[in-house]
Amino acid sequence: MSEMRAAASSGGGALPSESGAEQPEYILLLWHSRVKLLLNPHVWSMVILGFAATGAILALIFGLASGSASAGLTMGAGGFAFLLVVFVATGTVVDLFGGFRVAFSLTTHGVRSARGKGANAVSTIATVGGILAANAAAVGAGLLSQSERNVFIAYTDVRKVKVCSSGRYILVRGGFGEKPIGLYCEADVSRRVLDVLRLRCPSARFLGPGA
């Protein structure tokens, strides 16, 4: 899974606002985490969906171009297998170096995540695989999009908050087409995160244990 190194802090300095509000943005809660890939079920669910979609598109294109369904299926399966091998190889290297660093924060305006340089290689895989999309669903705006190192969802845009069974992973989804944010946090931080989200996102749906 992910190796947590969370240090929550209240208060904090002002941040540049992306929500369009005139008021300055302040940090309510801030913590850091190291996220590993190969034993992380949340990452695997995104990877499988994204690579499967890419394989299906390849199969359709080559099937129509060649007029042979078997040729299309072969190309789609080959593309899926190739991307999977590249992901496993890259994930092994990333995990050996301790995973990639991600900083998460809840501010007065919304939810933020900022990933470190360790995720660049994985972003490249997403680009090559053509799965830069998923935030509307975790595959639609990109697994770890290269172009967006920082992700922000305003509290007013939060539609769903899902807590995993362990309580150490919270998925925050915004509106259609918005990139979701997966928050990795220890149990004590998780409780504080949910308290803030319940207070500031009263219209959002909360799902999962403890939600």
C-alpha positions in Angstrom: 0.0 0.0 0.0 1.3 3.4 0.7 3.9 4.3 3.3 2.5 7.1 5.4 4.5 9.9 6.8 1.7 12.3 7.8 2.2 15.3 9.9 -1.0 17.3 10.2 -0.9 20.9 11.1 -3.6 23.5 11.7 -3.5 27.0 10.6 -0.8 28.1 8.2 0.0 30.8 5.7 -2.0 32.1 2.9 -2.0 30.5 -0.5 -2.8 31.9 -3.9 -6.5 31.3 -4.5 -7.8 29.3 -7.4 -11.4 29.4 -6.4 -12.0 32.9 -7.7 -12.8 34.2 -4.2 -11.5 37.6 -3.1 -10.6 36.4 0.4 -7.1 35.0 1.0 -6.8 31.2 1.2 -5.5 29.7 4.5 -4.4 26.2 5.3 -6.7 24.4 7.8 -4.9 21.0 7.7 -1.7 19.9 6.0 0.0 16.5 5.8 2.5 14.6 3.6 2.5 11.0 2.4 4.7 8.7 0.4 2.5 6.7 -2.0 3.7 3.4 -3.4 2.3 1.8 -6.5 2.6 -1.9 -6.9 0.8 -2.9 -3.7 -1.7 -0.1 -3.9 -5.2 -1.3 -4.9 -6.5 2.2 -5.6 -3.7 2.8 -8.1 -4.3 -0.6 -9.7 -8.0 0.0 -10.2 -7.1 3.2 -12.1 -4.4 1.5 -14.1 -6.5 -1.5 -15.1 -9.4 0.6 -16.2 -7.2 3.0 -18.1 -5.1 0.4 -19.9 -8.2 -1.7 -20.7 -9.9 1.3 -22.3 -6.7 2.0 -24.3 -6.5 -1.6 -25.4 -10.2 -1.6 -26.4 -9.6 1.5 -28.5 -6.6 -0.1 -30.2 -8.6 -3.2 -30.9 -11.4 -1.2 -32.5 -9.1 0.9 -34.7 -7.0 -2.0 -35.9 -10.0 -4.2 -36.3 -11.8 -1.7 -38.5 -8.6 -0.9 -40.5 -7.7 -4.5 -41.2 -11.2 -5.9 -41.5 -10.2 -8.6 -39.1 -11.6 -8.9 -35.6 -8.9 -11.3 -34.5 -6.2 -8.9 -35.6 -7.9 -6.1 -33.7 -8.2 -8.2 -30.6 -4.5 -9.3 -30.9 -3.4 -5.6 -31.1 -5.6 -4.6 -28.2 -4.3 -7.4 -26.0 -0.7 -6.6 -27.0 -1.1 -2.9 -26.2 -2.7 -3.7 -22.8 0.1 -6.1 -22.0 2.8 -3.7 -23.1 1.5 -0.9 -20.9 1.1 -3.2 -18.0 4.7 -4.4 -18.2 5.9 -0.8 -18.5 3.8 0.2 -15.5 5.1 -2.7 -13.4 8.7 -1.9 -14.3 8.3 1.8 -13.5 6.3 1.1 -10.3 9.1 -1.3 -9.1 11.7 1.5 -9.5 9.4 4.1 -7.8 8.6 1.8 -4.9 12.3 0.9 -4.4 13.0 4.6 -3.9 10.2 4.8 -1.3 7.3 5.8 -3.5 6.5 9.3 -4.6 5.8 12.2 -2.2 2.5 13.9 -2.1 1.4 16.9 -0.1 -2.3 17.1 0.8 -4.1 20.1 2.4 -7.5 21.3 3.3 -7.7 25.0 3.0 -10.4 27.6 3.6 -11.3 27.3 -0.1 -11.1 23.6 -0.9 -9.1 20.4 -1.1 -5.5 20.4 -2.6 -2.9 17.8 -3.5 0.6 18.4 -4.9 2.8 15.5 -6.0 6.5 15.4 -5.9 9.0 14.7 -8.7 8.9 10.9 -8.0 5.6 10.6 -9.8 7.0 12.0 -13.1 7.8 8.6 -14.5 4.4 7.3 -13.8 2.9 10.4 -15.4 4.9 9.5 -18.6 3.3 6.1 -18.7 -0.2 7.7 -18.5 0.8 10.0 -21.4 2.1 7.2 -23.5 -0.8 5.0 -22.8 -3.2 7.7 -23.8 -5.1 7.5 -20.5 -4.7 11.2 -19.6 -8.2 11.7 -18.7 -10.0 10.7 -15.6 -10.7 12.7 -12.9 -14.3 12.4 -13.6 -13.7 8.8 -12.9 -10.2 8.1 -11.9 -9.3 7.3 -15.4 -11.0 10.0 -17.2 -8.6 12.9 -16.4 -5.5 11.0 -15.9 -3.9 8.6 -13.5 -1.1 11.1 -12.7 -1.3 13.7 -15.4 1.9 15.3 -16.4 0.4 18.6 -17.1 -1.2 19.0 -13.7 1.2 18.6 -10.8 -1.3 20.3 -8.5 -5.0 19.4 -8.2 -7.7 21.5 -6.5 -11.4 21.0 -5.8 -13.4 23.8 -4.3 -15.7 22.8 -1.4 -18.7 24.1 -3.4 -17.8 21.6 -6.2 -17.4 18.5 -4.0 -20.2 16.0 -4.9 -19.0 12.8 -3.3 -16.6 11.7 -0.5 -15.8 8.0 -0.3 -13.9 6.4 2.6 -12.2 3.0 2.0 -12.5 0.2 4.5 -9.2 0.9 6.2 -10.1 4.5 6.7 -6.7 5.6 5.4 -7.9 6.5 1.9 -10.5 9.1 1.1 -11.6 9.8 -2.4 -13.0 13.3 -3.0 -14.9 13.8 -6.3 -16.0 17.1 -7.8 -18.3 17.8 -10.7 -18.3 16.0 -14.0 -14.9 16.3 -15.8 -13.1 17.4 -12.6 -10.1 15.4 -11.5 -10.8 13.6 -8.2 -8.3 13.7 -5.3 -7.4 10.6 -3.4 -6.3 11.5 0.1 -3.9 9.1 1.8 -3.8 9.7 5.6 -3.4 8.0 8.9 -6.5 7.2 11.0 -6.1 10.3 13.3 -5.7 12.6 10.3 -8.6 10.9 8.5 -11.0 11.8 11.3 -10.0 15.4 11.2 -10.3 15.4 7.4 -13.8 14.1 7.5 -14.8 16.6 10.2 -13.6 19.5 7.9 -15.3 18.0 4.8 -18.6 17.4 6.6 -18.6 21.0 7.8 -17.7 22.6 4.5 -19.4 20.3 2.1 -22.9 19.8 3.5 -24.4 18.9 0.1 -21.8 16.2 -0.7 -22.6 12.5 -0.4 -20.5 10.6 2.2 -20.0 6.9 1.6 -18.0 4.2 3.4 -17.2 3.2 7.0 -17.0 6.2 9.4 -18.4 8.6 6.8 
